[in-house]
Amino acid sequence: MYGILLAIHAIVSILLILIILMQQKGGGMGAAFGGGGQSVFGGRGANPFLTKTTVVLFAMFIIISFSIAFMSRGRAVRKKESAIEKAINKGDITPPTQSYPAQPYEGE
């Protein structure tokens, strides 16, 4: 389920980007696709359709984002133990008692 949500989230994100780029704001991508006065969407243009689509995709984006965040709470990345930590935990070796020298080295 988590993987399916991630895939849907990626698709919704790409569609949201494309829909935003297609909206006419002073020409924009709408004019690049021959959006003079003629349009497939009728006389009023694509703006109402694109605006409604943007709102729906944005709502889906937010809902899916919160769902993924909620589902990821249980999927915390667990720190893997190194070989030395495993040996210490098993009791094969003892941890060092002091990591650093008591006195700093004073060079020549």
C-alpha positions as CSV (number, residue, x, y, z in Angstrom):
1,M,0.0,0.0,0.0
2,Y,2.9,2.3,0.8
3,G,4.5,1.8,-2.6
4,I,1.2,2.3,-4.4
5,L,0.7,5.6,-2.5
6,L,4.2,6.8,-3.5
7,A,3.6,6.0,-7.1
8,I,0.2,7.8,-7.1
9,H,1.9,10.7,-5.3
10,A,4.6,10.9,-8.1
11,I,1.9,10.9,-10.8
12,V,-0.2,13.5,-9.1
13,S,2.9,15.7,-8.6
14,I,3.8,15.5,-12.3
15,L,0.2,16.2,-13.4
16,L,0.1,19.2,-11.0
17,I,3.2,20.6,-12.5
18,L,2.0,20.2,-16.1
19,I,-1.4,21.7,-15.3
20,I,0.1,24.7,-13.7
21,L,2.5,25.2,-16.6
22,M,-0.4,25.0,-19.1
23,Q,-2.4,27.8,-17.4
24,Q,-2.4,31.1,-19.3
25,K,-0.8,33.8,-17.2
26,G,0.2,36.5,-19.7
27,G,0.7,34.0,-22.5
28,G,2.7,31.3,-20.9
29,M,2.6,27.7,-22.1
30,G,-1.0,28.1,-23.3
31,A,0.2,30.5,-26.0
32,A,3.0,28.2,-26.9
33,F,0.5,25.5,-27.9
34,G,-1.4,27.8,-30.2
35,G,-3.8,29.2,-27.6
36,G,-4.7,32.4,-29.5
37,G,-8.5,32.8,-29.5
38,Q,-9.3,29.2,-30.5
39,S,-9.5,26.5,-28.0
40,V,-10.6,23.0,-27.6
41,F,-12.3,24.0,-24.3
42,G,-14.7,26.5,-25.9
43,G,-15.0,30.2,-26.1
44,R,-14.1,31.0,-22.5
45,G,-10.8,29.1,-22.9
46,A,-9.3,26.5,-20.7
47,N,-8.9,28.6,-17.6
48,P,-12.0,27.4,-15.6
49,F,-11.2,23.7,-16.5
50,L,-7.5,24.1,-15.6
51,T,-8.3,26.0,-12.4
52,K,-10.7,23.3,-11.2
53,T,-8.2,20.6,-12.2
54,T,-5.4,22.4,-10.3
55,V,-7.6,22.6,-7.1
56,V,-8.5,18.9,-7.3
57,L,-4.9,17.8,-7.9
58,F,-3.6,20.0,-5.1
59,A,-6.2,18.5,-2.7
60,M,-5.1,15.0,-3.8
61,F,-1.5,16.0,-3.3
62,I,-2.0,17.3,0.2
63,I,-4.2,14.3,1.3
64,I,-1.6,11.8,-0.2
65,S,1.3,13.7,1.5
66,F,-0.3,13.4,4.9
67,S,-1.2,9.8,4.3
68,I,2.4,9.0,3.4
69,A,3.7,10.9,6.4
70,F,1.3,9.1,8.7
71,M,2.2,5.7,7.3
72,S,6.0,6.5,7.5
73,R,5.9,7.0,11.3
74,G,6.2,3.2,11.8
75,R,8.9,2.9,9.1
76,A,11.6,4.7,10.9
77,V,15.1,4.0,9.6
78,R,16.8,1.7,12.1
79,K,20.5,2.2,12.7
80,K,22.4,-0.9,11.6
81,E,25.0,-2.1,14.1
82,S,28.6,-2.3,13.0
83,A,30.7,-5.4,13.4
84,I,32.4,-4.0,16.5
85,E,29.1,-3.1,18.1
86,K,27.8,-6.6,17.4
87,A,30.9,-8.1,19.1
88,I,30.5,-5.8,22.1
89,N,26.9,-6.8,22.5
90,K,27.7,-10.5,22.2
91,G,30.4,-10.1,24.8
92,D,33.2,-11.2,22.6
93,I,35.2,-8.0,23.2
94,T,35.0,-5.3,25.9
95,P,34.6,-1.7,24.9
96,P,37.5,0.7,25.5
97,T,37.5,2.5,28.8
98,Q,39.0,5.7,27.5
99,S,38.7,7.0,24.0
100,Y,41.2,9.9,24.2
101,P,44.4,10.4,26.1
102,A,44.1,12.2,29.5
103,Q,46.7,14.8,28.5
104,P,46.8,16.4,25.1
105,Y,50.0,15.8,23.2
106,E,52.4,18.7,23.5
107,G,54.6,18.7,20.4
108,E,58.2,19.8,20.2
